[in-house]
Amino acid sequence: MLPTLSPGDWLLVRVGGRVRPGDVVVAHRPDRRELRLVKRITHRDPEGWWLEGDNPAASHDSWTFGPVPDELIVGRVLLRYRPLPPSTVSRRRAR
């Protein structure tokens, strides 16, 4: 999902709920359901949601595995963030 997401980004995901084209979602891959992926919804067709990565040259997406049924969409990404590096987190104990 480069350039939108980078390695090390953490995601806040709303599980369930409504999704629409343009949303970034977490979904189970239809042909390998044990894998979760993060992709952008481009449109809906009669068989499900069409998911594509933001970097087409390096993306395994609906062009590879086809549309994703509703039940395989885990949720919509609300925001991304990066955790603070360990050196900036105080290690003092609360009293």
N, C-alpha and C positions, 0 to 999 in steps of 0.2 A: 504494500500500500504506500510505498514511497511515491511521492514526496509528502503525502498527507500524514502518514505515520512513520515513525522511525524505530529501529530496534531499541528496546529499553522503555518505550512509552507504556504507560499503564492506562487502562480504559475503565471508565465508569459506564456500565451497561444497564439499561432498563430492560429487565427480562419480561417477555410478553409485550403486550401493548401493540399499538398500530404502527406499521411501517409504511413508507411511501418512497417513490423514486427520488433519488438524491441522498437518502439516508445511508450511513455506514452502519452495517449490521454484523453481528456474530451469528454464524450459522454452522450447522453440521454439513459436511460435504456429502452429497447424495450417494456417490459411489464408494465412499469410505467413511461411514458414519461415525467412526471413532475419532475422526479428525474434525477440529473446529477451525473455521477460517474467518477472517475479517475482510469484508468486501463492501463495495458500494452497490446499492440497488439502482439499476438503470431503467427497468420497466417490468411490467407483469405481462405474461402471456397465459394462455389457457392452462398450461401445465404447472405454472408457478412463477416465482420471482427470478429475474435474470440478474445475476450478480457479476460484477466486473471489478478488477483491481484498478488502481489509479496509475499503474505502470504496466501497460499492455504487453510490452516486450518481455516482461519477467513474471507474468501473472498466470496462475492456474485458476481459472474462473469458469463461468458458465459456457465459455467457448470450448472448454475442455470436457466438463461434466454435465452440461445442460442446465435447464431451469431447476430451481430449488423449491420444493413444496412448502406450504405454510408451516407445517409441523416441524420442519428442520431449521426454521429461523428461531434462534435463541432470544435475541433482543436487539435493540437499537443502541448504538453508541451515543452517549450523551456528551461526554467530554473525554479528552486525553490529557494526561499529565505525566510528569517525570518525578519519581521520588527524589527527595533530597539526598545528595551524596552523604555517605556515612560520616565524613569529616565535619559536616555542618550540623549534625544532630547532637544535641547535648546529651551527655551520658550521666548527668546528675540524677540521683534518685529523689523521688518525691518524699517529703517528710510528713 
